[in-house]
Amino acid sequence: MLRNLFVSIVLALTFVAPTRLHAAEKPNVLFISVDDLNDWIGCLGGHPQAKTPNIDRLAASGVLFTNAHCPAPACNPCRSAIMTGISPHVSGLYDNRQKMREIMPDAELLPKYFSRHGYWSAGSGKILHYFIDAQSWDEYYPPKETEDPFPRTLYPKNRPVNLPVGGPWQYKETDWAALDATDEEFGGDWLVSKWIGEQLEKKHDKPFFLACGIYRPHEPWFVPKKYFDQFPLEDIQLPPGYKEDDLADLPPAGQKRGPNRYFPHIREHGQWKQGIQGYLASIAFADAMVGRVIDSLENGPNHKNTIVVLWSDHGWHLGEKQHWQKFTGWRVCTRVPLIVRVPNGAPGLPQGTKAGTTCDEPVTLLSLFPTLTQLAGLPDMETNDGPSLLPLLADADSDWPHASITYLSKPGSYGLSDNRWRYIEYENGDRELYDIETDPFEWENLAEKPEQADRIAALRAHAPTKFAKFVAASDESLVKLKWHPADDSAKLVSKPDGDKFDLVFSNKRNHPVKVFWMDRQGNPKSFGTLEAGWRKPLKTRPGAVWLITDAEENQLGYFVVGDRTAHAIVPAK
């Protein structure tokens, strides 16, 4: 503990301290997102081998929130909530399959709000879920008109490299490897940090809102070899939160959400430690890119008047609760890094933040929108759902009556944190309760103990009683399945493997067609007739094959289902 305190003090002293703004000057905002980063950073202590000196030195120069949680444990609902300030339970945007502009067509994003109030708003990399939303930015790299936030990135020619594909259920990017390349040759986040750094090294006519989206450690975990070399495979330690029998005391909804196919598949192929190595290497790479950005700020003309915020959209399981990936309500997935540094003279906090401050209050990333607007002296946005963090930035020990809530993929399902306790409630009423003070890894579920009834009632009082309905993505926005014209030589056999989801069929022909699911032996099972111009959603699984025939059952073509909800369009010809 004393060693960590000493390191924090040294880092704080070696970091360039922000100085006072001129009275009429608006502060700039540097808004750094790191994708899929859990608490495996030095200053949060999530994994003893994590190496994040740049994120740690930023934390030592500002306020580190040690109990910050994401609005949702998936990229799309979390990032949409942060950038609009609207909670998932209000907007109805709960998971990755939905489209932000379909759910919230008129919502004003954070960069647009700053731009409308006299700022130059620019960004690079992944800030939203695989699109840019060009209307919300003054400038972007790559160009905003492309709606593609990713610059060129080096990937292996032959994939997968280390983790074989286990079936149609597997996300193709779940793989890892050290690349024989320099950072510049790799591109990706290096190019993002280069462009952001160039903006920070310039003087600007207006104050800026500058968003930097670092994609790693999002999968795939391909980064230059020098980052893998920092973590020799023979030394890799398993996640501190892993416990083999950790599912025994979970309710049915928790047991269902925990285990997935990825973790046993990874273990079967002897790739668990390799996966951890890839994640640690990708974190180290992301940290290096953050360091490039911070160095550009500190060495440029804007370091005295720039607010810096660093956050991650959600955490990541690497075997905890027998789970790999995200999408859960447990702390390993909801707890995220959050660092805020404010220079002296900012309109909302004239004294600025105190270097080396830590705050243990439960906070949500929904608070970023109102916090930044208040710090900059801009009017409040009426639609913001999160409380401003200004009281805690001024005094980390301020009275904080709020809990932090993370909304899961179905209305009524959420995880909740206060100063000490974690409560999870699923849409069917199943629940979990953990004492984080004595059980930081959530190994002992206390929810069914009678003496905890009053505590659960007090925690539930923080949760909403009404939840917006889930609105599915439109047909137009769904992935389009490839249409395979009839081929008499093809053996059509389904190999279903994975969870069920909707497949939407549309018939563009001017006559009815019949829909058949092909079973594992290649026998057709009828799912009825699809009239001309009709659409029909059917439940399916990854690897399923669907045959389309005319009314006389002559084969027209077929679809092979991938790993997600999609649109199967029977073409006009």
N, C-alpha and C positions, 0 to 999 in steps of 0.2 A: 504493500500500500504506500509506504513512504517513498519507495523507489519510483512508483508511478507518479506520485505527487511531485517529486523532484524533476522527473522528465517533463511533466506538464509545465512546470515553472520555467525550465530552461527553454522549452519550445516557445512558450509565450514571449519570453524575453528576446529570443532570436528572430521572432516574426516582426515584420514592420508594423508598428502600431498605427492605426488610423488617427488622423488629426482632425481638428475642427473645420467644419464647412463654413464658408461665408454665409452670412445671414440669409441672403435671398437665393442661395443656390440649392437646387433640388438634388438629392442624392441619386447616383446611378444604382442599378440593381444588376448583380451578376447571379444568375439563377441556374445552379448546377444540379442536374439529375444524373444519378448513377443507377442503371437498370438491374433489377433482380439482386440487389445487394442486401444481405441480411446483416446481423450484428457482428459478422466476422471482420471487424476492423479493430486496430489496436486499442483505441480509446474506449471501446465498448466491451472488449474482452471476450467476444463470442467464440473465438477459436484461438488457442495459444500460439499457433503458427502463422496467423495472418500477418502480413506485412503491408502496412498502410501509412508510411511516414508522412506523406503529404496531407492526407485527410486528418491525421492526428495533429499535425501542426496547425491546420486550419481550426480544428476544434480548440486547441490551446490558445488561440487568439480571439475566441468569441465565446458563444454559449453553446454547450453541448447538451442536447435533450436526451436523457437516458431512458425515457419511458414514452417515446414517440411511436405512434402506430399509423398504419396506412388506412385510408377510407375503405379500401377493398383489396383483397389479396390477389388481384389480377391486374395486368397492365391497363387495359382499356377503361374499366370503371374507376380505377384509382386515378389515372392521369386526367380523365375527363372531369372528375370531381375536383381535383386540385386546380385545374386550369379554368374551371367555371366558378369554383367556390360553392357548387351545389352538391349536396349529399346524395349518394345513390338512393337512399330511401325516399328522397324527394323527387329526383329526376326519373327514377325507374330504370336507370342504366346500371345493371348489376354484373354483367360478364362480358367476355371478349367477343362473343358472337354478335352483339348489338353494334349499331353504328351511332356515334355521338351525334352527328348532324341529323339523323332520323329521329332520335329521342329528344334532342335539344336544338332544334333548327335555328332558334333566335338567340341562344345564349352568347354573351359576350365573354371572350376569353381574356385572361390576365394581360397578355401583350397588347391586345386591342384596347383594353381599358387604359393602360399606360399611354399608348399612342394617342388616344383621344384626349388625354390630358397633357399633351406637350412633349411626350417622350418619343425617341426613336426606338422602335421595338424590332429586334432582330434575333435570329437563333440559328442553331445548327445541330444536326443529329436528331435522335429520337426524343421528342418531348411529348407528343401525342402517340396514339397507338397505330403506328405505321402509316400515318399521313401527316401533312403539315398544316392544313387549313389555311391556305394562302391568304384568305381575306383578313386574317388576324395579325399579319406580320407586315412590317415595312420592307424587310429584307430577310433572306434565308439562304443558307448553304447546305446542300445543293439548292438551286433556284426554286423558289416557292411554287412556281407554276407547274413543276414536275409532280408535286404532291408525293415525292419520294425523299424521305429525310436522310437516306444513307448514301454517303460517298462511296467510291469504289473500295472494295475490301478484298484482300487476298484470302482465298479458301483453297484447300487441297483439291486437286483435279479428280481424284478418285475417292469417293465417299460411300459408306462410312469408313473411318480410319481405324478406330479402336473399339467402338461398341456396335456389334452387329444389329441389324434391324430385327426386332423380335416379332413383328407383325404389322398389319395395317394400322393398328392403334397407335404406333409409336411416332412421336413428333420427330421429323427427319433431322432436326438440328441437335438432337440429344447425342452428342459425340464430343470428343476432345482429342487434341494432339498439339505437340510442340511444332511450330513452323520454323523452317530454316529461312528466316527473313528478318530484316531490320524493322523497326517501328515504322519508318517511312515507307518501306516496301509493303508492309501489311496494310497501311492506309486506314480506312475505317475511322476509329476514334482518334487516331493520330491526325488525320486530316481535319476532323472536327475541332480538335484542340488547337491546331494551327490557325484555322480561320477565326476562331474565337479569340485566340491570342493576338492576332493582327488587329482585331477591333479594339481590344483593350490597350494596345500600344499606340492608338491614335487619339488625338484630341477631337472632340465632337462638338458640333454647333448646338446640339440639344442634349439633355440628360438621356441616358440610354437604359432600356430594359433589355438585357442580353441573356438569352437562354442557351445553355450548353448541355446537350444530351449525350452523355457517355453511355454507349450500348453495352459494353462489357461490365459485369460478368454475365450478361444474358447469354444463353446458348446460341451457337455452338462454342465450346471452350477451346477455340483455336486462337492462340496468340504466339508471338515470337518465342523461340526456345529459351532465351535468356530469363524469361519469367518462370518457366517450368524448372529451370536449373536452380532457382532459389528454394525449391521444395523437393529434395531428393525423395524418390518414391519409398525407399526403405525406411524413411523417417516419418512418413505421413501418419498423423494421429486421427482416429475416428472422431466424429462430432461429439463434443462433450455431452450433448443432450440425448444421445442415443441410449435406449434401454430396450433390451430384446423383448420383454414381456409387457411392453408399455400400453397394450390395448385392452388388457383384461378388465379394467374397471371403467371402460368407456360405455356409454349407452349405444344402442344400435346405430343411430345416425353418425356418431363419432367413429365407431368401428368401420362403418362403410366408407367414410370420408378419408380414413387414414391410409390403409394399404392400397397401393396401386401397382400396376404391372411393371413399372419402371424399376423399382427397387429390387425385387427378386430377379428380374432379368439382368440387371447390372451385377448382382452377386453371383448369379449362375455363370457369368462369363468372366468372373474374377476381376471386375473393373471398379469395385467400390473405392479403393484407395486411389486408383487412377482418376476417377471422377472427382474425388476431393482435391487431388493435386491440380486437376484442370481448373476447378473453381477457384482455388487459392491463387493459381497463376493468373487467372483472368482478373481477379480482384487486384493483384499486384500491378497488372497492366493498366487497369482502370485508374488506380491510384497514381501511377506515373503520369497519365494523361491529365488528371486533376492537378498534379504538380506543375505541369507545363502551363496550364491556364492560370493558376495562382501566381506563378513566377512572372507571367506576362503582365498581370495586374500590378504586382508589387514593383516591377521595374518600369512601368509606364506612367503616363501623366494622370491616371485616374484613381490611383491607389488611395488618395486622401478622402475621396468622397464617394466611395462605392460600398453599398450594402452587399454582403455575400451570403448566399443561402445554398446549402448542400443538402440534398435529400435523396432517398431511394423510394421507388414506388411500392415495394413489398419485399418480404424476405424470401427464403428458399429452404426447403427441406433437403437434406442429404442422408436420409435414412431415419431421422427422428419420426416417431409414430409410424414406422414402417412405410414412410412416404418419401417420394422423390418429386420434386417440382414445387408448386405453390398451391393456391386455391383453398387453403384451409384457414380455420379461425384460431389456430394455436399461435402462441407467442413467437415461435421460431419463424413463422410466416408473416405475422402482422407487425412485429417490432422492427423499426427501421432507423438508420442513421438520420439525424436532423441536426444541422449546425447553422447558427445564425450569427453573423458578425455585423455590427452597425457602427459606422464612424461617428465621432462627436459632431454635433450640430445637425443631425437628421431631424426634420421637423417634428416627427412623432416621438423622438427619443433624443433630446438635445445632448444628454450626457453620453450617448452611445452605450455599447455593451462593454462589460468588464472582461478582460482577457482571462481565460482559464476558468470560467464559470461553468458549473454543471447544474442542471435542473432535472429533478426526478419526478416532477408532476406529470400526470398522464395527458398527453397532447396529441392532436390529430393533424395530419397534413392538410385537412380542410381549412386549417387556420392560416395557411400561407397567403391566400388572397387578401383577407382583411388585414393581416399583419403588415404586408408590404405596402398596401395603399395607405395605411395609417402612418407608417414610418416615413413615407414620401410626402405626407401632408395632403393626400388626395381625398376626395369625398368617399364616404363609405358606399359600397355596393349593396343595395338593399337585399339582393338575392343571396348573399353569402350566408352559409349555414354554420360555419365554424367560428368559435370565439377568437378574437385577436390575442396574440401572444405578447402584446406590449407589456402587460403587467409583469410577466415572468422575465422578459428581457430587461426590464428595469430592476427587478428584484426577484431572483429565483425562488425566494421563500415566501412570495406573496400568497395570499389566500387564493386558492384555485378550486372553485366548486364543481368543476367539470370532470366528467369521465371521457375516455376516448373509445369510440365505437368503430369497429371494422365490419362492414356489411358483406355477407357472403352472397352466393350467386342466386339465391332464392329469397323473395320477400319474406321477412319475419325471421331470418336466420342471421345471427351476428355474434361477434366476440366483443367483450367490453373489458376495459382496464381502468382501475382506479389506482391509488397510490400503492396498494399492496395486493389487491385481489384481482383475479381474472375469472370472468364469467362468460360462458358460451351457451347460447341457446339456439337450437335448430328449429326449422319451420314446423316440425311435428311435435315440438314441446320437449324433446330430449335436451338435457342440459349437462354442463360440466362446471366445476368450480375448483380453483386452485389458489393456494396461498403462495404467492411468488416470493415472499420473504424467506420462507423455509423450503420452498419447492420451485426454484426458478425454471426448471425444465418441464413442469406440469406432468409429473409422474403419478401423483395421487389425486384422483378425482374425489372431491368432498361433497359433491352436489346432493347426494342422497342421505347425508347425515342429518338427522332431525335438528341438531343444534345449529345448523347453518341456514335454517329456513328464513330467519329474520335478515340475515346478511344478504341472501339471494334477493329477498324482496327489496332491500335498500339499493342493491345494484340494478335491479330491473327498473327501478324508478328513473334511472338515467336514460333508459332506452325509449325510443318512440313507440307509440301504440298504433300508429298508422304507417303503412308502407305502400309506396306506389307500386302499381302492378308491373309485372315484367312484360315488356313489349318486344316481341321477336323482331329480328331484322327483316327488312323487306326482301322479296324475292330478287329484286334487282341487285341488291348488295351481297347476295350469297355467292360463294364460290361456285362456278359452273362446272359440273361434271362433264368429262369428255364423252361424247356420243360415239359409240363404236358401231358402224354399219354391220348388218348381219353377215356372218361368216360361217358357212356350213362346217368348216374344218375345226372351228373353235369349240373346245369343251368348256361349257359354261358351268362352273362349280363355285358355290359360295364358300368362303373360308372366314366366317364371322368370328371376330376376335376383338372385344372391347365393349364399352358401354353403348347403350342405345341412344340415338338422337334422331331428329327429324330429317327426312329427305323429301324435298318438295318436288313433285312431278308437275310439269306443264306440257300440255299437248298443243303444239303449234300447227298440226295437220288439220285439214278440213274434213276429216272423218274420225270416228272413234278408234282408239287403240286399246289393247288389253295389256295389263301389267302383271308380270309373274316374277316371284322371287325364286331363284334357283337354289335348291338345298345343297347340302354337302355331297350328295351323290349325283348332283346334276339333274334332279327331277324338278319340274316347274310346279310352283304353288301359286294359284291364282289370287290376285289381290284386286280383281274387278276390272271394270271398263272405265277408261278416261275419255270422256266425250271431247269432241273438237273444241278447242279453246279453253278447256277446263284446267284447273290446278288441283292437286291433292297432296297433302303431307302424309307420309307414311313413316312409321318407326323402322329404323334399320340399324346396322352395326358396321364398323369398319370391316372391309373385306367381302361384304355382300355383293352379289351380282344380281341385277334386275334386267329381265328380258322384256322387250316390247314387241308385240305382234299386232297385225291387223285383226279385223273382226273374225276372219277365217283362221286365225292363229298361224299365219305365215310370218316368219321372223322378219322384223324390220331392223332391229339393232339392240344394243344392250349398254348398261352402265356398270362400272365397277366403283364401289363406294370407297372413299378415302377415310381420313381420320376426323372429319368434322361435318357439321351441318352444311348441306349443299343444295344446289338447284339442278335437277335433272330435266333438261329441256329436250323433248322429242321434236326434232326439227321438221320444218314444213315439207321437206323432201328427203 
